Amino acid sequence: MTAHGGGEITPQEIARRIEQALPGARAEVSGADAHFSATIVSEAFAGKSRIEQHQMIYALFKEEMSAQSIHALALRTLTPEQSGKRGGRPS
């Protein structure tokens, strides 16, 4: 386990920040060593393209990405309606 202030970020911290920024969102984040994967379900994604959805999330971690605390962040973004369609890919 690492102490805060060392520049490292945890999956739990990433999920917490996403859920704070997008009220009602559910974020599941995994990964380590600056490489993370996140699945995020939020009503805030409704009516937005996948690129716009991803830009919303990347904007939250701009500083960490430029400082390489987050080297890679793979995203899967869904609206609540899309998350209910098992096996379906978001458009």
N, C-alpha and C positions, 0 to 999 in steps of 0.2 A: 504494500500500500504506500502511496506517495502522499506527502503533505502538500497542502495548497501553497501556492507561491513558487513552486518549482517549474511552472509553465505547463505541467501536464493536466489534461482534462479527462474526466471519467465519463463513461456512457451515461451514468446517472445525472451528472451535471448537464450534459447535452440535452437529455430528455426534460429535465426540470426547466431549462431555459426556453425550450420550444413550447412547453405547456404553459409557461408564464406569458410568453409573447402572443400565443394564439389561444385565448380563453376557450375552454371546452375541448381542446385538442387532446388526442392520446398519442403519445410517442413511445415507441419501443426502440431502444438503441443498444447495439452491441459493438464490441471491438476493443482494441487496445493498441498501444504503441502508435498513436496518432492516426490510425486507420479505423474508421467507424462506418457502420451501416445503420440506417434509421428507417423505420416505417412510421409514417405520421398520418393520422386520420383527423381531418379538421373540416368544419363547415366553411372556414375561411378560403378553402381551395375552390369552392363552387364558382363556376363561370370563368375560371382562370385556366390558361394552357399549362401543360406540365412544366414548361420552361419557367413561366411566371411563378408557379408553385415552388419550384426548386430555388428560384432567385429569392423568394421570401425567406426561405430557411437559411440559405447561404449568407444572406445579409446579416443574420443574427450572429454569425461566427466569423465575420470579416477579419477582425483583429487576430483571432486564434489561427485562422488559415494563413494570414500573412506572416505570422510569427512561427508557423509550422507546428504549433501545438496540435492542430488538426491538419494532417497532410492529405487525407482523403476522407470524404463523407459521401457515401453512396446513399441516395434517397429513393424511397418509394412513397409517393404522396397520393392520398385518396380522400375523397369526400366520404361522409358517413354512408351515403347511398352506394358508392362504389365498394366500400369495405364489406357491405352485405352481400355482394355478388361474389361468392367464393369461386376462385379460379379465374375470374375475369380480370383483365388487365385494364388499368385506368387509361383513358384516352388523352 
